[in-house]
Structures are given as structure tokens and as C-alpha cells.
Amino acid sequence: MAAVPFAPVSHPSAASLISARGLTKRFGDFTAVDAIDFDVAPGESFGFLGPNGAGKTSTMRMIGCVSPISGGTLRVLGLDPAADGRRIRAQLGVVPQQDNLDTELTVRENLLIYARYFEIGGPDARRRADELLEFVQLADRAESEVEPLSGGLKRRLTIARALINDPTLILLDEPTTGLDPQARHLLWERLYQLKRRGATLVLTTHYMDEAEQLCDRLVVMDQAKIVAEGSPRELIERHVTREVLELRLPADDQAPLDGRFDGLEPLVERVEQRPDRVLLYTSDGEAAVERIHERGVRPESALIRRASLEDVFLRLTGRTLVD
């Protein structure tokens, strides 16, 4: 495996690379981001988790200095985006939600052309391009045109392009949306390699497994606000139980629960009825299964699983990430 081809700039441990207080974004009468506070530390992998329309992309666009703030304060790399946008952008690596590669150029040419925006030319640009293509496992496609590449290969090229200027801060907006599971896991592995070597990553996602895999710390957003903050494990421990028992009831038994699961405390902390299943939040899934069988409940299936960030979001908002 090729070494990660850049060394992030070191920063004082006490300084936040991003600091927001009361950060707000409005579009006319619509508030897309509603007075949020957060900090991102050097070397951290920080995530915004939430459904589409929660305000994640609007926040990223303000951080990336392509959308002005409507209220509050924002500092990126210690600078004010309103006054120092060009200086900030020169130190950012940006992976947008939609790939915007030049499909008429080759894979390598996309990197070389992009390098010119940062005044990187000649041998340095070619060396950087070759190193980055090795890193994202595209060296054998260097002379291929971009148009026929799969979505996963284009996404890897977009990430390579974002690293061409040795960025201090890497912004990734929904980095794996639309990719198949194999392509997603390969991208996770590449991003994890960057994280291990001290890169500072800020990403948005609506995939809870992606947030758990990549984020040291994250905020959960819903309806333009931050509703929780912490590491994935902290959020799960704080808001839900260790295990979840998923029950699927027979098709002719989809009526309201009618108290069938009442009185299971303290074994079952909470019961949620979803359209296709019933969720029992418990510290001991096996014991909960035994208890409901004793009550005469006969589900078609019973699955015990570890609690996830999806459960955290359901607890905080009353709906799933895909509602």
C-alpha cells in the first residue's frame, strides 16, 4: 500500500481549526441552519449526521467559504471566511456531494489541471498526481478518460483531486452517497488511512454506519439544529440501551400494541412501534425474548442487535434517518 502522500500542517493542540457560535444560514424566510455551535480540533474526524434537509450541506458550504453566513460567528483555520475566504480555500481539500470532474480529460489530466489553481506546476504537479493515483488505487487508470469510469472510481478520483494542494482541512459532503457497498468500504479504508496519519476530516453523512466507522466525534442535526453531540459510542450510551430487540409480528397482528409489552421494566427501557416491526430497547436481549414468550407473544422473527446511531436519531427526533 502506498504511503499517504502528504503530511498535514501541525497546529497548536489548543486551537480549533473550525469554531462556530450561533452559526445561522437563511434563504429568504427559510432557515437552513439555526444558530448552531461546534468546534473541530486538529487531527479530528468530525461528522454532521442527519437526514437530507437537516442543514448539513449548508453548514459545509459556509465552512468552505462558498456561501456567506447569515448570523453568528464562524472561524476557519483561525480566519474569518467573509474577509479571508481566498486564504482559507487555498488550505482546503473539498469533496463535493456531486462529482464535478472534467469528463473529457483523462484521470491524470484532471489532477494536473486542478493543481494549476494552487499554482502547482511542472514536476511537482506530476509527482503529486502520481502519488495520489497510487493512494486511491487508480494508477492503472491514469490515462483513461473519466466519462466511462464507475461511480466508485470517479469518487476516488475526486478525493485524490481534493488532496492535490496538501490541504490542512478536508471537507467531504456525503462522500459515499450512491455507491455500492464494495465501493463504499474501499473509500472508507482510504479515508481511514488519511485519518490515521493526522489529517483533519469534516464530513456529512446520513449513513449511521459511515459515521460510526469514520468519526471521532459528531453532531446529530435535525431541522436545522444540533440535537446531540459526542463520539458515536458516547451518543449511544447516553441516549439508548446497549441492545435492541427487533420483533416482526405476523401480518394479521399489526394492530396497536395494546399494552402487550407493558410492565417489562426495568428489563425493557422503551418500546417503539414502527410500520414493519416493534423495537424493544433493552440491556439484555436474550432475557427480553424469554419474557415476551412468557407473555404469549409469538413474533415471526426476533433479532437481537447492538444499538446504533440510527436508534439515537430515532430517540431524539421520533423518526428514522430515511423517513
CORTA-V674895 format. One record per residue. N is the residue number from 1. RES is the residue in three letters. SS is DSSP state (H for helix, E for strand, - for the rest). PHI is phi in whole degrees, 0 to 359 (none if undefined). D_LAST is the distance of its C-alpha to the last C-alpha in whole Angstrom. Layout:
[[N,RES,SS,PHI,D_LAST] [N,RES,SS,PHI,D_LAST]]
//
This chain:
[[1,MET,-,none,40] [2,ALA,-,290,41] [3,ALA,-,292,41] [4,VAL,-,298,38] [5,PRO,-,274,40] [6,PHE,-,199,40] [7,ALA,-,245,41] [8,PRO,-,303,38] [9,VAL,-,297,40] [10,SER,-,280,41] [11,HIS,-,225,40] [12,PRO,-,303,42] [13,SER,-,299,39] [14,ALA,-,278,39] [15,ALA,-,269,38] [16,SER,E,277,34] [17,LEU,E,286,33] [18,ILE,E,227,31] [19,SER,E,221,31] [20,ALA,E,234,29] [21,ARG,E,225,29] [22,GLY,E,63,28] [23,LEU,E,296,26] [24,THR,E,225,25] [25,LYS,E,227,24] [26,ARG,E,240,24] [27,PHE,E,238,24] [28,GLY,-,64,26] [29,ASP,-,274,24] [30,PHE,E,267,21] [31,THR,E,261,21] [32,ALA,E,274,19] [33,VAL,E,226,20] [34,ASP,E,243,21] [35,ALA,E,54,24] [36,ILE,E,261,23] [37,ASP,E,239,26] [38,PHE,E,195,26] [39,ASP,E,225,29] [40,VAL,E,237,29] [41,ALA,E,270,32] [42,PRO,-,302,34] [43,GLY,-,78,33] [44,GLU,-,268,30] [45,SER,E,254,27] [46,PHE,E,243,24] [47,GLY,E,234,20] [48,PHE,E,250,18] [49,LEU,E,253,14] [50,GLY,-,172,11] [51,PRO,-,285,8] [52,ASN,-,302,10] [53,GLY,-,89,12] [54,ALA,-,282,12] [55,GLY,-,113,16] [56,LYS,H,295,17] [57,THR,H,293,18] [58,SER,H,299,20] [59,THR,H,295,22] [60,MET,H,296,23] [61,ARG,H,294,24] [62,MET,H,291,26] [63,ILE,H,299,27] [64,GLY,-,281,28] [65,CYS,-,64,31] [66,VAL,-,244,29] [67,SER,-,216,28] [68,PRO,-,290,30] [69,ILE,-,284,29] [70,SER,-,260,29] [71,GLY,E,188,29] [72,GLY,E,80,30] [73,THR,E,231,32] [74,LEU,E,216,31] [75,ARG,E,235,33] [76,VAL,E,237,33] [77,LEU,-,57,36] [78,GLY,-,78,38] [79,LEU,E,244,38] [80,ASP,E,268,36] [81,PRO,H,304,34] [82,ALA,H,292,36] [83,ALA,H,259,39] [84,ASP,H,235,39] [85,GLY,H,304,36] [86,ARG,H,293,38] [87,ARG,H,295,40] [88,ILE,H,293,36] [89,ARG,H,300,35] [90,ALA,-,294,38] [91,GLN,-,251,37] [92,LEU,E,257,33] [93,GLY,E,247,32] [94,VAL,E,238,28] [95,VAL,E,248,26] [96,PRO,-,288,24] [97,GLN,-,297,20] [98,GLN,-,250,22] [99,ASP,-,299,26] [100,ASN,-,233,29] [101,LEU,-,288,31] [102,ASP,-,274,35] [103,THR,-,286,34] [104,GLU,-,270,38] [105,LEU,-,260,39] [106,THR,E,282,40] [107,VAL,H,302,38] [108,ARG,H,295,40] [109,GLU,H,299,41] [110,ASN,H,301,38] [111,LEU,H,287,38] [112,LEU,H,294,42] [113,ILE,H,295,41] [114,TYR,H,295,38] [115,ALA,H,300,41] [116,ARG,H,295,43] [117,TYR,-,297,41] [118,PHE,-,254,42] [119,GLU,-,58,45] [120,ILE,-,257,45] [121,GLY,-,223,48] [122,GLY,H,60,50] [123,PRO,H,301,50] [124,ASP,H,298,48] [125,ALA,H,296,45] [126,ARG,H,293,46] [127,ARG,H,297,46] [128,ARG,H,299,43] [129,ALA,H,299,41] [130,ASP,H,295,43] [131,GLU,H,296,42] [132,LEU,H,290,38] [133,LEU,H,295,38] [134,GLU,H,296,39] [135,PHE,H,298,37] [136,VAL,-,266,34] [137,GLN,-,59,36] [138,LEU,-,235,36] [139,ALA,H,301,40] [140,ASP,H,283,41] [141,ARG,H,247,39] [142,ALA,-,303,41] [143,GLU,-,263,43] [144,SER,-,282,40] [145,GLU,E,288,38] [146,VAL,-,283,35] [147,GLU,-,310,33] [148,PRO,-,280,34] [149,LEU,-,293,32] [150,SER,-,290,29] [151,GLY,H,300,25] [152,GLY,H,294,26] [153,LEU,H,292,30] [154,LYS,H,297,29] [155,ARG,H,294,26] [156,ARG,H,295,29] [157,LEU,H,294,32] [158,THR,H,298,29] [159,ILE,H,293,29] [160,ALA,H,301,33] [161,ARG,H,299,34] [162,ALA,H,294,32] [163,LEU,-,262,35] [164,ILE,-,297,38] [165,ASN,-,257,39] [166,ASP,-,50,39] [167,PRO,-,293,36] [168,THR,-,284,36] [169,LEU,E,221,32] [170,ILE,E,246,29] [171,LEU,E,254,26] [172,LEU,E,232,23] [173,ASP,E,261,20] [174,GLU,-,48,18] [175,PRO,-,295,21] [176,THR,-,240,19] [177,THR,-,300,17] [178,GLY,-,86,18] [179,LEU,-,268,20] [180,ASP,-,285,21] [181,PRO,H,304,21] [182,GLN,H,295,25] [183,ALA,H,295,25] [184,ARG,H,300,22] [185,HIS,H,292,24] [186,LEU,H,294,28] [187,LEU,H,296,26] [188,TRP,H,303,25] [189,GLU,H,296,29] [190,ARG,H,295,30] [191,LEU,H,292,28] [192,TYR,H,295,29] [193,GLN,H,297,33] [194,LEU,H,299,32] [195,LYS,H,299,31] [196,ARG,H,298,34] [197,ARG,-,265,36] [198,GLY,-,93,35] [199,ALA,-,294,33] [200,THR,E,263,31] [201,LEU,E,247,27] [202,VAL,E,233,25] [203,LEU,E,226,21] [204,THR,E,251,18] [205,THR,E,199,15] [206,HIS,-,245,11] [207,TYR,-,262,13] [208,MET,H,294,14] [209,ASP,H,292,17] [210,GLU,H,295,18] [211,ALA,H,298,18] [212,GLU,H,293,20] [213,GLN,H,288,23] [214,LEU,H,254,23] [215,CYS,-,264,23] [216,ASP,-,289,26] [217,ARG,E,209,24] [218,LEU,E,207,21] [219,VAL,E,243,19] [220,VAL,E,263,15] [221,MET,E,250,14] [222,ASP,E,206,12] [223,GLN,-,51,13] [224,ALA,-,78,16] [225,LYS,E,242,17] [226,ILE,E,272,18] [227,VAL,E,253,17] [228,ALA,E,194,19] [229,GLU,E,212,21] [230,GLY,E,156,23] [231,SER,-,287,24] [232,PRO,H,307,21] [233,ARG,H,292,23] [234,GLU,H,298,24] [235,LEU,H,295,21] [236,ILE,H,294,20] [237,GLU,H,294,24] [238,ARG,H,282,23] [239,HIS,H,246,20] [240,VAL,-,222,19] [241,THR,-,277,22] [242,ARG,-,293,24] [243,GLU,E,232,22] [244,VAL,E,230,20] [245,LEU,E,258,21] [246,GLU,E,261,18] [247,LEU,E,247,20] [248,ARG,E,249,19] [249,LEU,-,272,21] [250,PRO,-,304,23] [251,ALA,-,301,22] [252,ASP,-,269,24] [253,ASP,-,229,23] [254,GLN,-,253,20] [255,ALA,-,290,21] [256,PRO,-,308,20] [257,LEU,-,295,22] [258,ASP,-,52,25] [259,GLY,-,78,26] [260,ARG,-,297,26] [261,PHE,-,249,25] [262,ASP,-,289,27] [263,GLY,-,77,30] [264,LEU,-,269,28] [265,GLU,-,293,29] [266,PRO,-,272,30] [267,LEU,-,296,28] [268,VAL,E,247,25] [269,GLU,E,280,23] [270,ARG,E,204,20] [271,VAL,E,238,19] [272,GLU,E,240,15] [273,GLN,E,261,14] [274,ARG,-,256,11] [275,PRO,-,303,11] [276,ASP,-,244,13] [277,ARG,-,195,15] [278,VAL,E,243,16] [279,LEU,E,252,16] [280,LEU,E,247,20] [281,TYR,E,270,20] [282,THR,E,212,24] [283,SER,-,271,26] [284,ASP,-,214,28] [285,GLY,H,297,26] [286,GLU,H,297,29] [287,ALA,H,295,31] [288,ALA,H,294,27] [289,VAL,H,299,28] [290,GLU,H,300,31] [291,ARG,H,294,31] [292,ILE,H,288,28] [293,HIS,H,294,31] [294,GLU,H,299,34] [295,ARG,-,275,32] [296,GLY,-,87,32] [297,VAL,-,280,28] [298,ARG,-,238,28] [299,PRO,-,288,24] [300,GLU,-,291,24] [301,SER,E,209,23] [302,ALA,E,222,23] [303,LEU,E,241,22] [304,ILE,E,258,23] [305,ARG,E,222,21] [306,ARG,E,287,21] [307,ALA,-,297,19] [308,SER,-,229,17] [309,LEU,H,295,15] [310,GLU,H,300,12] [311,ASP,H,293,13] [312,VAL,H,300,14] [313,PHE,H,296,11] [314,LEU,H,299,10] [315,ARG,H,295,14] [316,LEU,H,280,14] [317,THR,H,241,11] [318,GLY,-,81,10] [319,ARG,-,211,6] [320,THR,-,275,5] [321,LEU,-,295,6] [322,VAL,-,256,4] [323,ASP,-,297,0]]
//
